């Protein structure tokens, strides 16, 4: 421990986050049970349920608008943490809503009404993209594990964008495991589709569900990128792109965007592995867009 009673691990988490990991370790190092922590908070004029404290420290939820800043400041005092350390982490980790309500995507989502954005948590998502021997998008397989944050969750709403020079009719969705296809809406002027995946049963708060679906495309042109947008907190996200051994790209790079329509920012080069694939992994993703793009040799075009 340091002179302030904090370990190096906790000091690092207080600088980098995520919020829930820093809170959990701070509680552990303070030697408090959640019941004792709740009693200390009560003496600071703060009343919080044990379930809320448990959810906060495990990343199932986080203090929201109803839990004003004085609650998090009280936690800092009780846990003997630097002033505003948790407040700053929380502000940094609070998801920023993507601009989904504008453009073609917004038009389609308006038909769906409530899309459960804050009613479920994504625990794990894995996207595996496969390209064919001509460099065309064959399909992508998505396997997702979620936890319901409230009673009544029974579906997942998928947003799907095709190639810029294609139409919405060129993209499709197949329900594979633990889900069935519900409503499907395609935009008439853009390669955008929104679809429901129905679980076939209703989850209660705290229940988990694992489902799998496949995205398909009939666009005849070569693919050059794949991207994923974070609509809410995802504990772990993996994107893998596999190329055909007879059609390997000249270069692969990872990128990110602030939202759906912001310019790209290149974040690194991705060398192909021995299986002709590349991947990226994001822990505790909360907002923005991440993606992988690749370039083809001009001689192969």
DRENKEMAR-572725 format. One line per field, with one value per residue (C-alpha): residue number from 1; residue in one letter; x, y, z. Coordinates in Angstrom, 1 decimal, m for minus. Each point is the difference from the previous one (the first is absolute). Layout:
REM residues N
nr (NUM/...) .
rest (A/...) .
u (X/...) .
v (Y/...) .
w (Z/...) .
END
This chain:
REM residues 301
nr (1/2/3/4/5/6/7/8/9/10/11/12/13/14/15/16/17/18/19/20/21/22/23/24/25/26/27/28/29/30/31/32/33/34/35/36/37/38/39/40/41/42/43/44/45/46/47/48/49/50/51/52/53/54/55/56/57/58/59/60/61/62/63/64/65/66/67/68/69/70/71/72/73/74/75/76/77/78/79/80/81/82/83/84/85/86/87/88/89/90/91/92/93/94/95/96/97/98/99/100/101/102/103/104/105/106/107/108/109/110/111/112/113/114/115/116/117/118/119/120/121/122/123/124/125/126/127/128/129/130/131/132/133/134/135/136/137/138/139/140/141/142/143/144/145/146/147/148/149/150/151/152/153/154/155/156/157/158/159/160/161/162/163/164/165/166/167/168/169/170/171/172/173/174/175/176/177/178/179/180/181/182/183/184/185/186/187/188/189/190/191/192/193/194/195/196/197/198/199/200/201/202/203/204/205/206/207/208/209/210/211/212/213/214/215/216/217/218/219/220/221/222/223/224/225/226/227/228/229/230/231/232/233/234/235/236/237/238/239/240/241/242/243/244/245/246/247/248/249/250/251/252/253/254/255/256/257/258/259/260/261/262/263/264/265/266/267/268/269/270/271/272/273/274/275/276/277/278/279/280/281/282/283/284/285/286/287/288/289/290/291/292/293/294/295/296/297/298/299/300/301) .
rest (X/X/X/X/X/X/X/X/X/X/X/X/X/X/X/X/X/X/X/X/X/X/X/X/X/X/X/X/X/X/X/X/X/X/X/X/X/X/X/X/X/X/X/X/X/X/X/X/X/X/X/X/X/X/X/X/X/X/X/X/X/X/X/X/X/X/X/X/X/X/X/X/X/X/X/X/X/X/X/X/X/X/X/X/X/X/X/X/X/X/X/X/X/X/X/X/X/X/X/X/X/X/X/X/X/X/X/X/X/X/X/X/X/X/X/X/X/X/X/X/X/X/X/X/X/X/X/X/X/X/X/X/X/X/X/X/X/X/X/X/X/X/X/X/X/X/X/X/X/X/X/X/X/X/X/X/X/X/X/X/X/X/X/X/X/X/X/X/X/X/X/X/X/X/X/X/X/X/X/X/X/X/X/X/X/X/X/X/X/X/X/X/X/X/X/X/X/X/X/X/X/X/X/X/X/X/X/X/X/X/X/X/X/X/X/X/X/X/X/X/X/X/X/X/X/X/X/X/X/X/X/X/X/X/X/X/X/X/X/X/X/X/X/X/X/X/X/X/X/X/X/X/X/X/X/X/X/X/X/X/X/X/X/X/X/X/X/X/X/X/X/X/X/X/X/X/X/X/X/X/X/X/X/X/X/X/X/X/X/X/X/X/X/X/X/X/X/X/X/X/X) .
u (0.0/1.1/0.0/m3.6/m1.0/m0.7/1.7/1.7/m2.8/m2.7/2.0/0.2/m3.7/m0.8/1.9/m1.2/m3.2/m2.3/m2.2/m1.4/3.4/1.4/m3.0/0.2/3.7/m0.5/m2.7/2.2/3.1/m2.1/m1.1/m3.7/m2.9/m2.8/m2.1/2.6/0.7/m3.8/0.0/3.0/m1.8/m3.2/2.0/1.0/m3.7/0.0/m2.5/0.9/m1.3/2.4/m1.0/1.0/3.4/0.5/m1.0/2.3/3.1/m0.6/m0.8/m3.6/m1.1/1.5/m1.2/m2.3/m1.7/m2.2/3.2/1.3/3.7/m0.2/m0.5/3.2/1.8/m1.2/1.5/3.3/0.0/m1.0/2.5/2.8/0.5/1.3/m2.7/m1.8/1.9/m3.2/m2.0/2.5/0.1/m3.8/m0.2/2.5/m1.7/m3.6/m1.2/m0.6/m2.9/0.8/m1.8/m2.5/m2.9/1.2/0.4/m1.3/0.6/m2.1/m2.9/0.0/0.3/m2.9/m2.2/1.2/m0.7/1.6/3.2/1.1/3.3/0.3/m2.0/2.8/3.8/2.2/2.4/1.8/m0.2/2.0/m0.2/1.8/0.1/0.9/1.0/m0.1/2.7/m1.0/0.4/m3.8/m1.9/m1.3/m1.6/0.5/m0.8/m1.0/m0.3/m1.2/m0.5/m2.3/m1.4/m3.5/0.1/m3.8/m2.9/m1.5/3.0/m0.9/1.8/3.1/0.0/2.7/1.2/1.7/1.8/0.9/2.7/m0.4/m0.6/m2.5/m3.8/m1.8/m1.2/3.5/0.2/m1.8/m0.1/m0.3/m1.0/2.0/0.0/m2.4/m1.8/m2.5/m0.3/m2.7/m0.7/2.4/0.2/2.2/0.6/m1.1/2.9/2.9/1.6/m1.3/m2.1/m1.5/m1.3/m1.3/1.3/m2.7/1.2/m3.2/m0.3/0.0/3.0/m0.1/2.4/3.4/m0.7/2.6/m0.5/2.3/m1.0/1.5/m0.8/1.6/0.2/0.1/0.6/m0.5/2.0/2.3/2.8/3.1/m0.3/2.4/m1.1/m2.2/m1.1/m1.9/m1.8/m0.3/m3.6/0.6/2.6/1.5/2.4/1.9/m0.2/2.1/0.0/1.8/0.4/1.1/1.2/0.1/3.6/m0.3/m1.0/2.0/0.0/3.1/m0.6/m2.4/m0.6/m2.3/m1.9/m2.6/m2.6/m1.6/m3.4/m1.7/0.8/3.3/3.3/2.1/3.1/2.5/1.1/2.6/1.3/m1.3/2.3/m1.6/0.5/0.8/m3.7/m0.4/m1.9/0.1/m1.9/m0.6/m1.2/m1.7/m0.6/m2.7/m1.1/m2.5/m0.4/1.1/1.0/2.9/0.9/2.6/0.7/2.2/1.6/0.4/2.9/m0.8/1.1/m2.8/m2.7) .
v (0.0/3.6/2.6/0.9/m3.6/m0.7/m2.7/0.8/m2.0/2.2/3.1/m1.0/m0.8/3.4/1.5/m2.2/m1.7/m1.7/1.5/m3.3/m1.6/2.9/0.1/m3.8/0.1/3.1/m1.8/m3.1/1.9/2.0/m3.3/0.8/m2.3/1.6/0.2/1.9/2.3/0.7/0.9/2.4/1.6/0.4/2.0/2.3/0.5/m2.4/m2.9/m2.7/m3.5/m3.0/m1.2/3.4/m0.1/m3.6/0.9/3.0/m1.9/m2.8/2.2/m1.1/3.6/3.4/3.0/2.0/3.3/m1.1/m0.6/3.6/0.8/0.2/m3.8/m0.7/2.6/m1.7/m3.2/1.7/1.2/m3.3/m1.9/2.6/0.7/3.3/2.6/m0.3/m3.2/m2.1/3.0/0.4/m3.7/m0.1/3.0/m1.7/m3.3/1.2/m1.0/2.8/m0.7/m0.5/2.2/m2.8/2.3/1.8/m1.2/m3.3/m1.9/2.4/m0.3/m3.8/0.1/2.4/m2.9/m2.2/2.4/m1.3/m1.9/m1.0/1.9/0.3/m3.2/m2.5/m0.2/m1.7/m2.3/m1.4/0.4/m1.7/0.9/m2.3/1.3/m2.3/1.1/m2.2/m0.8/3.2/2.3/0.4/0.0/m3.5/0.3/0.9/m2.1/1.8/m1.7/2.2/m0.5/2.5/0.6/1.6/3.1/0.0/m2.4/m0.4/m0.3/m2.3/1.2/1.6/2.6/m0.3/2.9/m1.1/2.2/m1.3/1.3/3.7/m0.8/m2.8/0.0/m1.2/m3.0/m1.3/m0.5/m2.6/m1.7/m3.7/m0.9/m3.1/m0.8/1.0/2.6/0.5/2.7/2.6/3.3/0.9/3.5/1.1/3.6/0.7/2.3/m1.3/m3.4/0.1/m2.7/m0.3/m3.3/m1.6/m3.3/m1.5/m2.2/m2.0/0.7/2.9/0.7/1.3/2.5/m1.7/m2.8/m0.7/m1.2/m1.2/0.2/m0.2/1.4/0.5/3.0/m0.6/2.1/m0.4/3.0/m1.0/2.4/m0.6/0.9/2.4/0.3/m1.2/2.1/m0.2/2.8/m0.1/1.0/m0.8/m1.4/m3.3/m1.8/m1.7/0.3/m2.0/0.5/m2.5/0.2/m3.1/0.3/m2.8/m1.3/0.7/3.7/1.6/3.8/2.2/1.7/0.0/2.7/0.6/3.3/1.7/2.8/2.2/m0.9/m1.4/3.0/1.3/m0.3/m3.1/0.0/m2.7/m1.7/m2.6/m2.5/m3.6/m2.6/m3.2/m3.1/m3.5/m0.6/3.0/1.9/3.1/1.1/2.7/m0.3/2.8/m0.2/2.1/1.7/2.7/2.3/0.7/m2.3/m2.4/m1.8/m1.7/1.1/m1.6/0.9/m2.2/m0.1/2.1/m2.9/m2.2/2.6) .
w (0.0/m0.5/2.7/m0.9/0.6/m3.7/m2.1/m3.3/m1.7/1.5/m0.8/m3.7/m0.1/1.4/m2.9/m2.8/1.1/m0.6/2.8/1.2/0.4/1.9/2.3/0.6/0.9/2.2/2.0/0.3/1.2/2.5/1.4/0.0/m0.7/m2.1/3.1/1.9/m3.0/m0.1/3.7/m0.5/m2.9/2.0/2.6/m2.9/m0.8/m2.9/m0.2/m2.6/m0.4/0.3/m3.5/m1.5/1.7/m1.2/m3.6/0.0/1.1/m2.5/m3.0/m0.4/0.4/1.1/1.9/m2.3/0.1/2.9/2.0/0.2/0.2/3.8/0.2/m1.8/2.0/3.2/m1.3/m0.5/3.6/1.5/m2.1/0.7/m3.7/m1.5/m0.5/m3.4/m0.9/m0.4/m1.3/m2.8/m0.8/m0.1/m2.4/m2.3/0.0/m0.4/m3.5/m2.4/m2.3/m3.6/m2.5/m0.9/m0.3/m3.2/m3.5/m1.5/3.3/1.9/m2.4/0.4/3.8/0.2/m1.2/2.9/2.8/3.2/m0.9/3.5/m0.1/3.8/0.9/m0.6/0.4/m2.6/1.9/m3.0/m3.8/m2.6/m3.7/m2.5/m3.6/m2.8/m3.5/m3.1/m2.6/m1.9/3.0/0.3/3.3/0.5/3.4/3.6/3.0/3.2/3.3/2.9/3.7/1.8/3.5/0.5/2.1/0.6/m0.3/m3.5/m2.3/m2.8/m3.1/m1.5/m2.7/m2.6/m2.2/m3.2/m2.6/m3.5/m2.3/m1.0/m3.6/0.7/0.8/3.1/m2.0/m0.1/3.8/2.0/3.4/1.0/3.5/1.1/3.7/2.8/m2.1/m2.8/m2.5/0.7/m1.8/m2.7/m1.5/m3.0/m1.0/m3.6/m0.8/2.1/0.8/3.5/1.7/3.5/1.3/3.2/1.4/2.3/2.8/0.3/3.7/2.3/2.3/3.5/1.4/0.4/m2.4/m2.7/m3.6/m2.7/m3.7/m3.4/m3.4/m3.4/m2.2/m3.8/m3.0/m3.8/m1.0/m2.9/0.8/2.1/3.7/1.6/3.6/2.9/3.0/3.2/2.0/3.7/1.0/3.7/2.2/m1.2/2.4/m2.8/m3.8/m2.5/m3.8/m2.2/m3.7/m1.9/m3.6/m2.7/m0.4/m3.8/0.6/2.7/0.5/m0.3/3.3/3.0/2.5/3.0/0.3/2.2/m0.4/2.6/m1.3/m3.1/m2.2/1.3/m2.0/0.6/2.2/m0.8/3.2/m1.2/m2.6/0.2/m1.5/m1.3/2.2/m1.2/m0.6/m2.3/2.7/2.1/3.0/2.6/3.6/1.9/3.8/1.6/m3.2/0.6/m3.1/m3.5/m2.8/m0.5/m3.2/m2.2/m3.5/m2.6/m3.4/m3.1/m2.3/m3.1/m2.2/1.6/m0.5) .
END
